[in-house]
C-alpha cells in the first residue's frame, strides 16, 4: 500500500511539473513511473538507487540509467548491486529498452511476462539470482535479442518453444536451473549460438544428452561446455571472455571474430554508484584547484544537456560548458562507485592528478563533489581529439597534415614520459588511444584522462578492480593477468602511432569485408610483409609525406607493440627515438634478435625490411585467469 501511494504521489508531482512547464512542454513520465515502481519493489541495502528521485521529470539523470537523444531509456545497469526483492510488470513499459542488466543479485519471484513487450531488447541478463517459476513464453517475442542469460536461478517447467523463433541469438544460457521436459529443437537457433542447458537433470532430448521417456534412442552430441558465469570475486566477465581467446594461441591473439567482439561489448565491466554523505578533510589542500559548486556546473552545461555532450567513455560523459566569466570548459561527469570513506580518497587522487603539470598533459582546473556527483573540470580543447580529427572531422575541417601528425606523436610521447618518470608515484594511464589525445588551439598534443583509472578504482569489498581499456589498444599481458605497468601504456601508444599513420581504427569490423584483419596491428604487419608500405598511409595525406619518416614511425610503433613488455622501450626512450636518437640502433638490434629466434624455430628467413613480430608473442604470457 505504501509503495502504491508513493507512486501515485510521484505521478501527481510529475503532472504538476508538466502543467507548470506549460503547453508543448509536457514530458511523458511512463518510463520514470516504471523504474520508480521497480525501485519501490527492490530492497537496496547499499543505496545504489538513491539517485532515482521521484521528483524529477524523467529518469535520464539517474545513475545506472542510460537514455538516447530523445530521453528514452535504452539501458538499465544494475548487475552485482546486492539488490533483493522482485521485479515489476511495469518494466514492460520501457519500449525502447535495449539492455536490461540485473545479474548477480538476490532478486526472487517470477520473471514478468511483460518483459516480452520489450521488442527492442538486445540483451537480457538475469543470471545468478533467485528467480523461480517458469520462463515466460512471451520472451519469444524478443526478435532482436542477442544475449539471453537466465542461468543459475531456480526456474522450473518446460523451455518455451517460442525461443526458437529468435534467430538473432548469439548466447543462450539456461544452465543450473530446475527445468524439465523435452528441450525444443535447436534447428531454428542461429548456427553460432552457444547454448547451454547443463545441470537441469529433468531435461531430456538430444540437446540434453538424455532420451525422453518413450522416445527412440539417439546418439548424443558432444556436450557444450559454456564459460563459467562471472562472480563478484572474478571481476569483469568481458575480460575473462577475451582472455580465453587470447590463450588459444599467439598467432590468433588479435584475430577476434565479430561475435566475440559483440560478447565483449555486451559484457564489459559494469560500474555502480553508492551515494553517501560527502565528507571533506581539511588536511587535504588542493592548491590552485577551484572547487566548483554543483549549481555552477549545472548552469555552465545547461543542466548537463545532451546537446552539450562532447564525448562518452568508460569513465562517464564529458560536457562542454561556459562558466560565468565566459571561459569554456569541459566537465567530466564521472561514473564511479560511492563507498563510505571514499570522499577523502577522491580528494587525494584529484590532488595527485592536479600535480601532474606538463605542456602535453591536460590540466585539471577544478572539481565538484556532492553526495551524488563527482565532476572534474578541464580547459576546453578547441580541436577535439586526434580520433575525431582523423575519422569524424567536419567537411569544413582540413585533415591533419603529416607535420602535425609528427608533432602529435612526439608531444603525446613526452606527456606519457612525464607521467611515468617524473610523477611520484608514477601515473599509469591504462587507456592510451587516439581518442584520449586531445588537440589545443595550436594542434599541440595534450594527453587526457590520465589518473582516472586509479581514481575510479576505490571500491568496497564485493567488487574487484577490472581491466580498463579499449579493445585493440590493450597489451596482451594486461589482458591476460590484469596487471598494468608503464609498458602497457607503451603498447597503447604504439597502436596510437599506427592510428596516426593510417587514419584507421585500432579495431574495425569493416575490414572484414575486404578479408583483412580486424586488428590494426595485424593489418599493418600483413601489408608490411607484402611490401605495401604505401597502402598503410592515410589517403587524406594525398602523398604529402616523407617515406623515411613514415617508416621511422612504423618502426617505433612496432617496437612499442612487441608481445613481451620487457622488450618494449620506455616512453623516455621513445621520445629520444622520435627526436632522432637511437632508433636505427634499436631497430637493428631487434631485427637481429628476431632473426635468431626464427632460426631457432626453423622458420624460413625473410628479406623483408620488417620481420614478423608475432614471433615475440609467447603463449605463456597470453594465458591466465582473465
N, C-alpha and C positions, 0 to 999 in steps of 0.2 A: 504493500500500500504506500509506504514511504517513497519507494522508487517511482511509482506511478505519479504520485503527487509532485515529485521533483521534476519529472519530465513535463507534466502539464504546466508547472510554474515556469520552466525554461521556455516552453513554447509561447507562453504569454509574454515573457520578456522579449523574445525574438520578434513577436508580432508588434510589440510596442516600438522596438527599434526600427522595424521596417516602416511603420507608419510615420515615425519621426523623420525618416530619410526622405519621405515624400514620393510622389508618383514617379514611376520609372526607376526607382531605386530599390524596389523590393527584392530581396535575395532569398532564394529557396533555401530552407533550412532542413530539408528532408534528410540529407546526409549527416548533418550535425546531430539531428534528433536520433538517428540510428546509432551513431557512435557513442552518444551520451547514454543511450539505453544500454549499450554494451558495457560502458564504464560502471553503470549502476549495478549490473549483474555480476561483475567480477570483484573479487577480493584482491586488493592491491597493497600488499604488505610494504613494498618499497616506494610507494607514491610515484610509480612510473607514470601514472595517468593524471598527475596533479595539474598539468597544464591544460587538460581538457576542460576548459572553462565554459560553463553553460551560458554565460552572459555574452559570449562573442557571437557575431552574426553567422560566421561559417567556421569550419574546423581547420582551415588551411594553415593556421598559425600554431596548431597543436603539435607537440613533439610526437614522433612516431607516425605522423600522418603526412603523406605527400600528395599534392594536388597538381593538376595540369594548369595550363594558362587560362583555362575557363573556370578555375576554382572548383573543379570537380575532383573528388577523392579518387586517386588511382592506386594508392598503396597504403597498407596498414602494416607496420613492422613492430610486432610485439613478441618476437621469439626470445626465449630464455629470459623472461622477465619475472619469473616466480609469481605468476598470476594463478588464481584459482577461481572457482565459480562455474558458470555455464554461459554458453553463447545464446544470443537472442535472435529471433526470426527477423528482426528489423535490419540485420546485416544484408538481407536480400534487396534492400532499397539502394545500395551503393552501386548503381547501374554501370558506372564507368570503372569500377574497381578492377585492377589487373593483377595485383599481388596481395594475398592475404596470408600473413606470416604469424602463426600462433604456436609454433613448435616449442618443445622443451619447456612446457609449463605444467600446471597441475589442474587444467581445465577438465571438467567432467560433464556428465549429462550426454544428451544425444547431439548429433550433427544436424542442425536445422535443415529441413528440405528446401527452405527458401534460398539456400546458397545456390541452388540450381538456377536462380534468376540472374546470377552474375555472369551474363553471357560474354563479357569481355575478359573474364578471368584467365590469366596465363599460368599462374602458379597458386596452388592451394596446399599449404604446408601445415598440417595439424598433427604431425607425428610427435611421439613421446609426450602424451597427455594421458588422461583417464577417460576418454570418450567411450561410451557404451551404446547399446542399441545397434541398429543396422546402418549400412551405408545407403544413404538416400538414393533412390532410383533417379531422382531429378538431376544428380550430378552428370548424368549422361547428356544433359543439355549444354554443357560447357564445351562447346565445339572448338574453342580457341585454346583450351587447356594444354599446356606442355608438361607440367610437373604436378603430379598428384601423389602426395606422400601422407598416408594415413597409418603408417607402421607404428608399432609399439603403443597400442591402445588396448581396449577391451571390446572391440567391435564384434558383433555376432551376426548370425544368419548368412544368407547367400550373398555372393558377389553379384551386383546388378548386371544383367546382360547389356544394359544400356551403355555401360562404359566402353563396350567395343565399338560404339559409334564415334568415339573421339579419335580421329585419325591423326591429330597433331601431337599426341602424347609422345614425349621423349623419355619420361621416367614415370613408372607406376610402381609404388611400393606399398603393399598391403601386409607385409610380414609382421609376425609377432602380435597376432590378434586371436580371436576365437571364432573365426569364420568357418562356415560349414557348407556342405553340399558340393555339387559339381562346379569346377572352375569353367567359366564361359570360354568358348573358343577364342584363341588369341589371333585368329586369322585377320580380324578387322583392325588390329592394332598396327601401329607403324612398325615397319620391319626393324627399325633401330631402337625400339623401345625396350629398355631394360625393365623386366617385370619380375617382381618378387612376391611369392605367396608363402615364403618359408615360415615354419613354426606356426602353422594353422593346422593342427593334427586332424581336424574333421573335414578338411577339404579333400576332394577326390577328382580324378580325371587326369589326362596326360600331363597337363601343366603342373599338377601337384605330385606327379610321380607315384600315384596311388589309384588303383582302379576303383570305380564306383560300384556299389552293390548291384549285381545283376548285369553289369556291363561286360563286354568281351575283354579278354586280356589284351595288353598292349606292351610295346617296348618303351619304357620311359626314356625321355630325352635326358641328355646330361643336365644336371642341376645348374641353375644360375645362382651365382654367389654374389649378392649385391654388396657394395661397400657399406661398412657399418655407419649408422646414422651418427651425426655429431652429438657430442655430450659436452656439458659445461667444462669438463676437465681437459678436453682436447682442442678447444679453441674453434676457430672458424672452419666450417666444412669445406669451403671452396678451396682453401689452400691445401687441404688434405687430398681433395679430388685431383687437383692438378699435380701434386707431388707424386701421386700414384702413377700418373702418366709419365712424369719425369723419370721415375725409377725403371720404366720399361726399357730404357736404353739410351745411351748418349747420342746415338745417331738420330733419334727422334725427339730430342729434348725440347725442341721448339716447334715440332710439327703437330700443333694442337688442332684436331679436327673441329669442324663447325659445331658439332653437338656438344663436345667437351667445353667449348667456349661458352655456349649457351648455358650449360650447367654452372660454369664458373660465375657467369654474370648473375645467375639467379641465386647462387648460394654464397655470395660474398659476405664478409663479416657484417653482422648487424650490430648497431650501436644503440644503447638505451640511455635514457636520461633519468636521473634521480634528483628531483628538486628538493633542496634542503635550505634552511635559512642561511643566508650568506654571512660569513664572518670575515673580518679584515684584521690582520695582525699589524699593530702599529710599528713593529720592528722591521717590517718589510718596507724598504724605501725604494720607490720606483723611479728615482732620478727625474729626468726630464719628461717622463711619460705623463700624458694627461689622462686623468680618469674622467671619462665621459659619463653623463647621466643617460639612462635609457631613453628618456624623453628627447634629449638632444639628437640621438641617433635615429629615433623614430621620425622626427621632423626632417632630418637630413635625407632620409631614404624614402620619404613619403610613406611612412609606416611599413617599410620593407615591401614596397610594391613590386610585383612581378616584372613590371616594365623596367625596373632599375637593376635587375639581376645581370651581373657581368659574367658569372660562371657558377658551375656546381661541381662539387668534388666530394671525396670521401670524408673531408673534414667539415663540410657544410656548404652553404651558399654565400656568394660574395655579391654585395650590392654597391652600386655607385651612389654616392651621397654628396651633398653640398652643405657644408657647415655654415653657421651663422655669419662667419667672417668672409664667406664667399669661396673658400678653398674647397677643391674637390678631393674626396677621399674614397677609398674602397673599404667597405665594412664587411668583415668576415664574421658570419653568424655561425658559431661552432655547434656541431652536433657531438655531444660527448656526455659521458655518464656523470651524474651528480651523486657523490658519495659523501657521507659525513666526514668532515675534516678536509674535504677536497679544496676548499677556498684558499687555504694557506699555500698548498702545493701549486694551485693555479697561479697565484700571485708570484710565487717563487720562480716558476717556469717562465712566466711572462717577463720577469726581470732578467732572466738568463737570455731570453731571446732579444730583449732590448739592448743588451750589452754587446751584441754582435753587430758592429758598425763597420761597414766597408762600402765602397762606392758600387760594388757589384752585388750587394745584398739589399733586399727590400727592408727599408727602415720601418720599425714599428713606431707609430705615432702615439697610440694610446689604447685604452681598453675600457670595457664596461663589464661589471659583474653584478648580477642581481640573483635573487633566489631561483629565477627561471631562465636566465640568459647568461651566456658567455660570448662577448664580442671583442674583436680585435680591429683596430683602425689603422689603416696604412695610407700612404700617399697614393693618389690615383695615377696609374700608369697609362699615359695618353695613347700609346701604340699597342696596347694589349699584350698578348703573349706571342712567343715565337710560333707556337702551333697555330694560332688564329691567323697570323700573317702569312704562314706557309700555305694553309689549306682553307681558310674561311674568310679571306680578305674580300672587301667590297670591290666592285668593278672600278671605283674611283681611286683605289689604293694601289700604288705600284708594287710589284713583287720585290722581295728583299734581294738586293744585288749581291754579288759574290763578296765584295769587300766588307759589306755589312755582316754577312754570314761569318766571315773570318773573325771579325771583331766580337761577334756574339760568342763564338767558340772560345776565344781567349778570355773574354770578360767573365763568362759563366765558370770557366775553369778557375779563374782567380778567386771568385766568390766561394766556390766549394773548397778550394785550398785553404782559405781563411777559416772556414768552419772547422776543418779537420785539424789544422796545425796551429791556429792562433786563438782558439777559444778554449777556456778551461772551466768545466770539462768540454772536450770536443763535442761538436754537434754533428750527428749523422742525419742526413736529410731523409733517406729511405724512400723517396719517390721523385728522383731526378728524371725529368722529361721535358719536352719542348713546351708543354702546357704550363709548366712551373717556372719557365724562364721568361720574365717579363721584359718589356722594352720601354724605356723612358722617352721623353720628347726628342732626344738625340739618337734614339735607337741603340743606346747602350744596354747591354745585358744586365738584368737585375734578377738574382735568384730569389724566388718567393717560396713560401710555405715551409721554410726550414724551421726546425724546432717543434713543429706541430705534432709530429709523431709521438714525441716524448710527452708533450703537453696533454695529449689525448689518452695516454696510457695509464693514468691512475684510475684503478677500478677497485671494486670490492672483491671479496674472496671468491665469489662464484663465477667470475668471469676472468679469462686469461687473456694475455696480450696476443693479438692476432698479427699475422703478417700483413703489412701495409705496403701498397704499391700498385702499379698498373701493369697489366699483362703486356708482355713484350719488352718491359723495362726491368723486370725483376731478375736479379742474379740467381743462377741455379742453386748456389749453396744457401742463399737466404730462403728460397722457395722450399728446399728440402729439410732444412734444420730450423728455420725461424730465427736464426741468429744473424744480426746485421753487423756490419763494420763499415769503415770508410771505403773498403773495397767494393761493397755493394753499391755505394754511390758512384764509384768509378765505372762500374758496369753500366749503370743507368746513363751516365754521362756519355759513354761510348755510343750507346743507342741514340742518344740525343744528337750526337755529331752526324750519325747516318741520316737522321731526320732532316738536319740542316742541308746535307749534301743532296739528298734525293727528293726532299719535299713530301715524302710519303709517311704514312703512319707506321708505328712500330709493330702493330698487329692489324692486319686488314684482310677480312674475308673476301673482299672484292678481287684480290689477286688470284683466288682460286679459279676465277673464270678463265684466266689465261694459263691454268695449270702451273701457276707459280706458288712459291712458298708464302704462307700467310704471315710468317715472321720476317720482319725486315732484315734481321741479321742473316738468316738463311738465304733470303732472296739476293742480298748483296754478294754473299760468298758464291752463290751459283753463277752470277754474272761474271764475277772475277775469274772463276775457273774457266769460263768460256772467253776470257779476254775481251769482254764487252764493257769496259770501264765507262765509255761514253754513254751507255744506256742507263747508268746509275744517276747521272746528274739531272737535277730538276729541270724539266723543259722550260720552266719560267725564266731560267737564266739565259736562254736563247744563245748558248755557246759563248756567253760573255764571262769567261773564267779562265784561270791558268790551270792547265792539266797537271803540272807538277804540284801545285798547291792542293788540288783535289786529291791526288794520290797521297800526299802527305797527311791530309786529314783522314783519309780512309785508313792509312797505316796506324795513326793514333787511335782511331776508333776500334780497330781490330786488336790492338794491344790492350785496350781498356776492357774488351769483352771476352778475354780469354776465360776458359772454363774454370781454371784454378785461381782463386783470389790471390794466392801467393805470387802468381806470375804477373798480375796486373801492376802497372805503375801506380805510385801515389799521385794525388792530384797536383802536388807541388812539382813532381817530375813531368806531369802532363803540361803544366804551364811552361816549363823550360823547353819541352819539345816543340810546343806551339810557337815559342819565341825563336826557334831555330837552333836550339842547343841540345844535341844528343839524340835526335830522332833516328838518324841514319845508323848510328852505332847500336841503339836499342833494337831497331828493326832487323839489322843483320844478325845480331845475337839471337834473336827469337827465331829467325829463319833457320839458323844452324841447328838449334835445339829441335825444331820441328822435323828437319831432315833426318837427324839422328833417330828421333822417335819413330819415324816412318820406316827407316831401315831396320830398326829393331823389330818392328811389327811386320816385316817383309812386305811392306806396302810399295807399290810402284812409285818411283820418284817422278815428280812433275817439274817441268821447267818454267811453269807459270811464274809471274812476278809475285804471286801470293800463294802461300801454302795453306791448305785447309786447316783452320784452327780447331775444327771439331775434334781433331785427334787429341786435343788437350782436355776434352771433357771426360773425366774419369767417372766410371759408373758408381764408384764408392761415394763420390761427392754428391751424387744425384739421388741418393736413397735416404730414407729416414721417415720418421713418423708423420711428417707433414706432406 
